[in-house]
Amino acid sequence: MTRLLEEVFRIASTLPEAEQDALAAAILDELTADARWDGLLTESITSLGKLAEEAREEYRSARTAPLV
């Protein structure tokens, strides 16, 4: 654990219990949201790659038309 995080936890430990719980909930929410975003970005990159390959194949197969 970094010194800064240790300092934050030391200070947070002096707060009333309800405030400690609120802070802990906010941190957990943030960490959970980050994990969700990471998963969504990974999925979207995979999906976008597949769509791009499909588009390239359609172009190579002359199954596309210019947008006018």
MMTF fields as JSON, N, C-alpha, C and O atoms, coordinates in Angstrom:
{
  "mmtfVersion": "1.0.0",
  "mmtfProducer": "UNKNOWN",
  "numBonds": 271,
  "numAtoms": 272,
  "numGroups": 68,
  "numChains": 1,
  "numModels": 1,
  "chainsPerModel": [1],
  "groupsPerChain": [68],
  "chainIdList": ["A"],
  "bondAtomList": [4, 2, 8, 6, 12, 10, 16, 14, 20, 18, 24, 22, 28, 26, 32, 30, 36, 34, 40, 38, 44, 42, 48, 46, 52, 50, 56, 54, 60, 58, 64, 62, 68, 66, 72, 70, 76, 74, 80, 78, 84, 82, 88, 86, 92, 90, 96, 94, 100, 98, 104, 102, 108, 106, 112, 110, 116, 114, 120, 118, 124, 122, 128, 126, 132, 130, 136, 134, 140, 138, 144, 142, 148, 146, 152, 150, 156, 154, 160, 158, 164, 162, 168, 166, 172, 170, 176, 174, 180, 178, 184, 182, 188, 186, 192, 190, 196, 194, 200, 198, 204, 202, 208, 206, 212, 210, 216, 214, 220, 218, 224, 222, 228, 226, 232, 230, 236, 234, 240, 238, 244, 242, 248, 246, 252, 250, 256, 254, 260, 258, 264, 262, 268, 266],
  "bondOrderList": [1, 1, 1, 1, 1, 1, 1, 1, 1, 1, 1, 1, 1, 1, 1, 1, 1, 1, 1, 1, 1, 1, 1, 1, 1, 1, 1, 1, 1, 1, 1, 1, 1, 1, 1, 1, 1, 1, 1, 1, 1, 1, 1, 1, 1, 1, 1, 1, 1, 1, 1, 1, 1, 1, 1, 1, 1, 1, 1, 1, 1, 1, 1, 1, 1, 1, 1],
  "groupList": [{"groupName": "MET", "atomNameList": ["N", "CA", "C", "O"], "elementList": ["N", "C", "C", "O"], "formalChargeList": [0, 0, 0, 0], "bondAtomList": [1, 0, 2, 1, 3, 2], "bondOrderList": [1, 1, 2], "singleLetterCode": "M", "chemCompType": "L-PEPTIDE LINKING"}, {"groupName": "THR", "atomNameList": ["N", "CA", "C", "O"], "elementList": ["N", "C", "C", "O"], "formalChargeList": [0, 0, 0, 0], "bondAtomList": [1, 0, 2, 1, 3, 2], "bondOrderList": [1, 1, 2], "singleLetterCode": "T", "chemCompType": "L-PEPTIDE LINKING"}, {"groupName": "ARG", "atomNameList": ["N", "CA", "C", "O"], "elementList": ["N", "C", "C", "O"], "formalChargeList": [0, 0, 0, 0], "bondAtomList": [1, 0, 2, 1, 3, 2], "bondOrderList": [1, 1, 2], "singleLetterCode": "R", "chemCompType": "L-PEPTIDE LINKING"}, {"groupName": "LEU", "atomNameList": ["N", "CA", "C", "O"], "elementList": ["N", "C", "C", "O"], "formalChargeList": [0, 0, 0, 0], "bondAtomList": [1, 0, 2, 1, 3, 2], "bondOrderList": [1, 1, 2], "singleLetterCode": "L", "chemCompType": "L-PEPTIDE LINKING"}, {"groupName": "GLU", "atomNameList": ["N", "CA", "C", "O"], "elementList": ["N", "C", "C", "O"], "formalChargeList": [0, 0, 0, 0], "bondAtomList": [1, 0, 2, 1, 3, 2], "bondOrderList": [1, 1, 2], "singleLetterCode": "E", "chemCompType": "L-PEPTIDE LINKING"}, {"groupName": "VAL", "atomNameList": ["N", "CA", "C", "O"], "elementList": ["N", "C", "C", "O"], "formalChargeList": [0, 0, 0, 0], "bondAtomList": [1, 0, 2, 1, 3, 2], "bondOrderList": [1, 1, 2], "singleLetterCode": "V", "chemCompType": "L-PEPTIDE LINKING"}, {"groupName": "PHE", "atomNameList": ["N", "CA", "C", "O"], "elementList": ["N", "C", "C", "O"], "formalChargeList": [0, 0, 0, 0], "bondAtomList": [1, 0, 2, 1, 3, 2], "bondOrderList": [1, 1, 2], "singleLetterCode": "F", "chemCompType": "L-PEPTIDE LINKING"}, {"groupName": "ILE", "atomNameList": ["N", "CA", "C", "O"], "elementList": ["N", "C", "C", "O"], "formalChargeList": [0, 0, 0, 0], "bondAtomList": [1, 0, 2, 1, 3, 2], "bondOrderList": [1, 1, 2], "singleLetterCode": "I", "chemCompType": "L-PEPTIDE LINKING"}, {"groupName": "ALA", "atomNameList": ["N", "CA", "C", "O"], "elementList": ["N", "C", "C", "O"], "formalChargeList": [0, 0, 0, 0], "bondAtomList": [1, 0, 2, 1, 3, 2], "bondOrderList": [1, 1, 2], "singleLetterCode": "A", "chemCompType": "L-PEPTIDE LINKING"}, {"groupName": "SER", "atomNameList": ["N", "CA", "C", "O"], "elementList": ["N", "C", "C", "O"], "formalChargeList": [0, 0, 0, 0], "bondAtomList": [1, 0, 2, 1, 3, 2], "bondOrderList": [1, 1, 2], "singleLetterCode": "S", "chemCompType": "L-PEPTIDE LINKING"}, {"groupName": "PRO", "atomNameList": ["N", "CA", "C", "O"], "elementList": ["N", "C", "C", "O"], "formalChargeList": [0, 0, 0, 0], "bondAtomList": [1, 0, 2, 1, 3, 2], "bondOrderList": [1, 1, 2], "singleLetterCode": "P", "chemCompType": "L-PEPTIDE LINKING"}, {"groupName": "GLN", "atomNameList": ["N", "CA", "C", "O"], "elementList": ["N", "C", "C", "O"], "formalChargeList": [0, 0, 0, 0], "bondAtomList": [1, 0, 2, 1, 3, 2], "bondOrderList": [1, 1, 2], "singleLetterCode": "Q", "chemCompType": "L-PEPTIDE LINKING"}, {"groupName": "ASP", "atomNameList": ["N", "CA", "C", "O"], "elementList": ["N", "C", "C", "O"], "formalChargeList": [0, 0, 0, 0], "bondAtomList": [1, 0, 2, 1, 3, 2], "bondOrderList": [1, 1, 2], "singleLetterCode": "D", "chemCompType": "L-PEPTIDE LINKING"}, {"groupName": "TRP", "atomNameList": ["N", "CA", "C", "O"], "elementList": ["N", "C", "C", "O"], "formalChargeList": [0, 0, 0, 0], "bondAtomList": [1, 0, 2, 1, 3, 2], "bondOrderList": [1, 1, 2], "singleLetterCode": "W", "chemCompType": "L-PEPTIDE LINKING"}, {"groupName": "GLY", "atomNameList": ["N", "CA", "C", "O"], "elementList": ["N", "C", "C", "O"], "formalChargeList": [0, 0, 0, 0], "bondAtomList": [1, 0, 2, 1, 3, 2], "bondOrderList": [1, 1, 2], "singleLetterCode": "G", "chemCompType": "PEPTIDE LINKING"}, {"groupName": "LYS", "atomNameList": ["N", "CA", "C", "O"], "elementList": ["N", "C", "C", "O"], "formalChargeList": [0, 0, 0, 0], "bondAtomList": [1, 0, 2, 1, 3, 2], "bondOrderList": [1, 1, 2], "singleLetterCode": "K", "chemCompType": "L-PEPTIDE LINKING"}, {"groupName": "TYR", "atomNameList": ["N", "CA", "C", "O"], "elementList": ["N", "C", "C", "O"], "formalChargeList": [0, 0, 0, 0], "bondAtomList": [1, 0, 2, 1, 3, 2], "bondOrderList": [1, 1, 2], "singleLetterCode": "Y", "chemCompType": "L-PEPTIDE LINKING"}],
  "groupTypeList": [0, 1, 2, 3, 3, 4, 4, 5, 6, 2, 7, 8, 9, 1, 3, 10, 4, 8, 4, 11, 12, 8, 3, 8, 8, 8, 7, 3, 12, 4, 3, 1, 8, 12, 8, 2, 13, 12, 14, 3, 3, 1, 4, 9, 7, 1, 9, 3, 14, 15, 3, 8, 4, 4, 8, 2, 4, 4, 16, 2, 9, 8, 2, 1, 8, 10, 3, 5],
  "groupIdList": [1, 2, 3, 4, 5, 6, 7, 8, 9, 10, 11, 12, 13, 14, 15, 16, 17, 18, 19, 20, 21, 22, 23, 24, 25, 26, 27, 28, 29, 30, 31, 32, 33, 34, 35, 36, 37, 38, 39, 40, 41, 42, 43, 44, 45, 46, 47, 48, 49, 50, 51, 52, 53, 54, 55, 56, 57, 58, 59, 60, 61, 62, 63, 64, 65, 66, 67, 68],
  "secStructList": [7, 7, 2, 2, 2, 2, 2, 2, 2, 2, 2, 2, 6, 6, 1, 7, 2, 2, 2, 2, 2, 2, 2, 2, 2, 2, 2, 2, 2, 2, 2, 2, 2, 2, 2, 2, 2, 2, 2, 2, 2, 2, 2, 2, 2, 2, 2, 2, 2, 2, 2, 2, 2, 2, 2, 2, 2, 2, 2, 2, 6, 6, 7, 7, 7, 7, 7, 7],
  "xCoordList": [0.859, 0.0, 0.91, 1.938, 0.525, 1.338, 1.197, 0.253, 2.153, 2.098, 0.87, 0.233, 0.553, -0.602, -1.888, -2.72, -2.045, -3.253, -3.289, -4.349, -2.137, -2.081, -2.508, -3.228, -2.061, -2.425, -3.927, -4.563, -4.478, -5.924, -6.693, -7.64, -6.289, -6.977, -6.792, -7.712, -5.619, -5.393, -6.355, -6.984, -6.454, -7.359, -8.813, -9.595, -9.164, -10.544, -10.929, -12.094, -9.963, -10.274, -10.667, -11.196, -10.411, -10.801, -12.217, -12.763, -12.804, -14.167, -15.175, -14.879, -16.357, -17.429, -17.734, -17.517, -18.227, -18.475, -19.353, -19.077, -20.394, -21.299, -20.558, -20.788, -19.673, -18.903, -17.877, -17.613, -17.303, -16.378, -17.093, -16.57, -18.301, -19.079, -19.442, -19.394, -19.803, -20.146, -18.924, -19.035, -17.775, -16.543, -16.189, -15.826, -16.292, -16.003, -16.945, -16.518, -18.21, -19.187, -18.841, -18.943, -18.433, -18.071, -16.844, -16.792, -15.869, -14.666, -15.016, -14.562, -15.822, -16.234, -17.014, -16.805, -17.911, -18.668, -17.728, -17.904, -16.74, -15.785, -14.969, -14.78, -14.494, -13.713, -14.561, -14.092, -15.796, -16.706, -17.009, -17.041, -17.232, -17.512, -16.315, -16.486, -15.103, -13.902, -13.815, -13.493, -14.098, -14.042, -15.091, -14.824, -16.285, -17.346, -16.925, -17.089, -16.374, -15.92, -14.835, -14.848, -13.893, -12.832, -13.426, -13.006, -14.398, -15.053, -15.795, -15.712, -16.521, -17.275, -16.351, -16.636, -15.253, -14.31, -13.666, -13.481, -13.328, -12.747, -13.738, -13.372, -14.985, -16.012, -16.217, -16.336, -16.261, -16.523, -15.353, -15.562, -14.131, -12.976, -13.051, -12.797, -13.393, -13.534, -14.64, -14.458, -15.783, -16.912, -16.569, -16.887, -15.917, -15.538, -14.544, -14.61, -13.629, -12.676, -13.38, -13.038, -14.365, -15.128, -15.912, -15.937, -16.548, -17.302, -16.38, -16.737, -15.208, -14.259, -13.818, -13.725, -13.548, -13.14, -14.271, -14.022, -15.502, -16.647, -16.752, -17.007, -16.56, -16.638, -15.533, -15.772, -14.321, -13.216, -13.515, -13.258, -14.054, -14.383, -15.469, -15.386, -16.473, -17.513, -16.917, -17.291, -15.999, -15.355, -14.521, -14.604, -13.73, -12.898, -13.754, -13.337, -14.945, -15.842, -16.735, -17.64, -16.48, -17.264, -18.745, -19.598, -19.052, -20.443, -20.791, -21.744, -20.022, -20.29, -20.573, -20.236, -21.189, -21.465, -21.106, -21.302, -20.587, -20.258, -21.508, -22.588, -21.353, -22.432, -22.382, -21.343, -23.491, -23.51, -24.472, -24.636],
  "yCoordList": [-1.165, 0.0, 1.234, 1.258, 2.24, 3.452, 4.275, 4.105, 5.165, 6.043, 6.947, 7.201, 7.427, 8.315, 7.586, 8.128, 6.37, 5.613, 5.286, 5.333, 4.956, 4.72, 5.973, 5.885, 7.137, 8.4, 8.65, 9.066, 8.399, 8.578, 7.669, 8.107, 6.411, 5.486, 5.893, 5.737, 6.412, 6.861, 8.001, 8.013, 8.96, 10.095, 9.628, 10.042, 8.768, 8.279, 7.519, 7.53, 6.862, 6.084, 6.973, 6.481, 8.274, 9.19, 9.725, 10.369, 9.464, 9.943, 9.115, 7.991, 9.663, 8.868, 7.64, 7.657, 6.609, 5.346, 5.505, 4.9, 6.302, 6.491, 7.125, 6.753, 8.078, 8.708, 7.737, 7.75, 6.899, 5.879, 4.927, 4.573, 4.52, 3.629, 4.303, 3.671, 5.577, 6.311, 6.422, 6.241, 6.715, 6.807, 5.455, 5.376, 4.405, 3.055, 2.677, 2.084, 3.014, 2.714, 3.471, 2.92, 4.725, 5.522, 4.935, 4.872, 4.512, 3.908, 2.599, 2.348, 1.77, 0.509, 0.745, 0.045, 1.724, 2.059, 2.457, 2.03, 3.267, 3.732, 2.576, 2.484, 1.708, 0.564, -0.386, -0.918, -0.591, -1.445, -0.836, -1.546, 0.472, 1.154, 1.044, 0.829, 1.19, 1.057, -0.332, -0.481, -1.336, -2.714, -2.94, -3.609, -2.382, -2.519, -1.858, -2.434, -0.634, 0.069, -0.707, -0.805, -1.263, -2.058, -3.218, -3.491, -3.897, -5.006, -4.564, -5.208, -3.465, -2.961, -2.523, -2.774, -1.875, -1.446, -2.636, -2.619, -3.656, -4.859, -5.509, -5.901, -5.618, -6.204, -5.366, -5.921, -4.045, -3.198, -3.224, -3.161, -3.315, -3.401, -4.68, -4.663, -5.782, -7.054, -6.961, -7.395, -6.403, -6.272, -5.348, -5.645, -4.224, -3.294, -3.924, -3.689, -4.716, -5.411, -6.369, -6.446, -7.1, -8.021, -7.256, -7.661, -6.159, -5.357, -4.775, -4.745, -4.318, -3.762, -4.832, -4.566, -6.032, -7.116, -7.48, -7.742, -7.499, -7.758, -6.685, -6.994, -5.436, -4.333, -4.456, -4.254, -4.787, -4.962, -6.096, -5.976, -7.192, -8.33, -7.959, -8.338, -7.23, -6.783, -5.871, -5.951, -5.014, -4.116, -4.931, -4.716, -5.851, -6.688, -7.518, -7.807, -7.903, -8.725, -7.879, -8.401, -6.58, -5.639, -5.669, -5.529, -5.849, -5.843, -4.533, -4.461, -3.504, -2.193, -1.204, -1.444, -0.099, 0.958, 2.285, 2.457, 3.215, 4.525, 5.229, 5.11, 5.946, 6.776, 8.096, 8.754, 8.466, 9.71, 10.695, 11.807],
  "zCoordList": [0.0, 0.0, 0.0, 0.677, -0.756, -0.822, 0.452, 1.224, 0.65, 1.836, 1.799, 2.821, 0.596, 0.481, 0.866, 1.594, 0.382, 0.721, 2.214, 2.837, 2.781, 4.228, 4.993, 5.988, 4.522, 5.18, 5.073, 6.041, 3.912, 3.727, 4.68, 5.333, 4.759, 5.666, 7.124, 7.926, 7.48, 8.853, 9.188, 10.246, 8.26, 8.486, 8.505, 9.36, 7.562, 7.488, 8.751, 9.15, 9.38, 10.587, 11.766, 12.763, 11.658, 12.731, 12.542, 13.438, 11.396, 11.122, 11.906, 12.312, 12.119, 12.729, 11.859, 10.647, 12.479, 11.788, 10.546, 9.51, 10.644, 9.5, 8.317, 7.166, 8.604, 7.529, 6.947, 5.745, 7.801, 7.3, 6.346, 5.289, 6.74, 5.875, 4.557, 3.502, 4.613, 3.395, 2.481, 1.268, 3.057, 2.275, 1.671, 0.498, 2.455, 1.962, 0.823, -0.167, 0.96, -0.097, -1.376, -2.472, -1.24, -2.421, -3.114, -4.342, -2.336, -2.921, -3.625, -4.741, -2.969, -3.597, -4.878, -5.869, -4.869, -6.079, -7.208, -8.35, -6.89, -7.898, -8.474, -9.687, -7.607, -8.068, -8.912, -9.917, -8.503, -9.261, -10.622, -11.627, -10.662, -11.93, -12.865, -14.065, -12.331, -13.157, -13.764, -14.943, -12.973, -13.467, -14.548, -15.546, -14.351, -15.369, -16.674, -17.749, -16.576, -17.781, -18.5, -19.727, -17.744, -18.367, -19.152, -20.276, -18.563, -19.249, -20.49, -21.536, -20.375, -21.527, -22.654, -23.825, -22.31, -23.334, -24.026, -25.243, -23.273, -23.856, -24.818, -25.926, -24.389, -25.251, -26.501, -27.593, -26.372, -27.528, -28.507, -29.719, -28.001, -28.898, -29.71, -30.915, -29.071, -29.776, -30.815, -31.952, -30.441, -31.375, -32.529, -33.68, -32.228, -33.293, -34.256, -35.463, -33.732, -34.594, -35.545, -36.725, -35.028, -35.872, -36.94, -38.103, -36.549, -37.518, -38.589, -39.766, -38.186, -39.155, -40.143, -41.341, -39.659, -40.559, -41.518, -42.695, -41.031, -41.914, -42.992, -44.156, -42.612, -43.584, -44.62, -45.81, -44.174, -45.133, -46.101, -47.299, -45.59, -46.451, -47.462, -48.631, -47.02, -47.957, -49.031, -50.201, -48.629, -49.597, -50.588, -51.797, -50.084, -50.971, -51.918, -53.04, -51.474, -52.293, -53.196, -53.847, -53.235, -54.056, -53.697, -54.573, -52.43, -51.974, -51.293, -50.517, -51.582, -51.018, -52.132, -53.291, -51.776, -52.734, -52.08, -50.876, -52.854, -52.278, -51.751, -52.33, -50.671, -50.149, -50.905, -50.961, -51.471, -52.251, -51.619, -52.121]
}
